[in-house]
Amino acid sequence: MSNFDKNRTGTGTKEWSEHSYNIQKGCKNNCLYCYARANALRFKLIASTDEWKNEVIRENAVKKTWGKKDGVIMFPTTHDITLNNIKHVIETLTRMLIAGNHVLIVSKPCLSCIEQICTELSDFRSQIMFRFTIGSLNRADCLFWEPNAPEPRERLLALIFAYEHGYKTSVSMEPILGDYDEALRTFYAVEQYVTDTVWIGKMNKVRRRVDLTIPGALDWVAQIECTQDDWNILMLVDRLEVEPKVRWKDSVKQVIEKCRK
């Protein structure tokens, strides 16, 4: 078992890594279900959800001097890697990697950004794993829930690029954005370009995190709640639990534990 795929006992980010790191406030993707955006609004770090898409680099975070950490560093966790911050991201990654750290790079990937990372950090290939979020291949699903993120086709191309350039690759299907059939279609499309694992999870705390005043939001939320009820999740588990690359996020594990007693 690789350092990246250890059986960890935590939940959320702790399922994937021992450490988390970020270099900015805000994220241009402005995903409707984002936990970081919801927390920023709750603690009055932003005045509105729309303000979250204004990205502010924390220069001191970029310039941090790194030592060797035990375990894996997940970067980033509360924002994405974009054309606006790619220079800062590469500087941060370089500092982490020179110190000997293993880094899980998490993104709804912009192809150009991933090309730059793969090219400029190729000497550190053995210390890197990419984990790309692809919750659906349906453009309409992604456009509503992740309005400013790259379209699913671009994310798939980024996955293929990293895979073909010899990097360790993984996919997060958390949250699942479509129904049972769309989840299967997405899994089988990405699985062939994954060297390690595909993580599958539900959309968490939907009505608490999503701005229900957005036109159409109530209908989309109702649809998500229906397609991710226990019956549908168990149907997906029954179909995919034989797949060696599949890992269940804590939200799915809870359904399994509750319904299979």
Secondary structure as GFF3:
##gff-version 3
##sequence-region A 1 261
A	DSSP	three_ten_helix	3	5	.	.	.	ID=ss1
A	DSSP	three_ten_helix	12	15	.	.	.	ID=ss2
A	DSSP	beta_strand	19	20	.	.	.	ID=ss3
A	DSSP	beta_strand	24	25	.	.	.	ID=ss4
A	DSSP	alpha_helix	35	42	.	.	.	ID=ss5
A	DSSP	three_ten_helix	49	53	.	.	.	ID=ss6
A	DSSP	beta_strand	56	57	.	.	.	ID=ss7
A	DSSP	alpha_helix	59	62	.	.	.	ID=ss8
A	DSSP	beta_strand	72	75	.	.	.	ID=ss9
A	DSSP	alpha_helix	86	98	.	.	.	ID=ss10
A	DSSP	beta_strand	102	107	.	.	.	ID=ss11
A	DSSP	alpha_helix	111	120	.	.	.	ID=ss12
A	DSSP	three_ten_helix	122	127	.	.	.	ID=ss13
A	DSSP	beta_strand	128	133	.	.	.	ID=ss14
A	DSSP	alpha_helix	139	145	.	.	.	ID=ss15
A	DSSP	alpha_helix	152	164	.	.	.	ID=ss16
A	DSSP	beta_strand	168	173	.	.	.	ID=ss17
A	DSSP	alpha_helix	180	190	.	.	.	ID=ss18
A	DSSP	three_ten_helix	191	193	.	.	.	ID=ss19
A	DSSP	beta_strand	198	200	.	.	.	ID=ss20
A	DSSP	alpha_helix	206	209	.	.	.	ID=ss21
A	DSSP	alpha_helix	217	227	.	.	.	ID=ss22
A	DSSP	alpha_helix	230	240	.	.	.	ID=ss23
A	DSSP	beta_strand	246	248	.	.	.	ID=ss24
A	DSSP	alpha_helix	250	259	.	.	.	ID=ss25
###
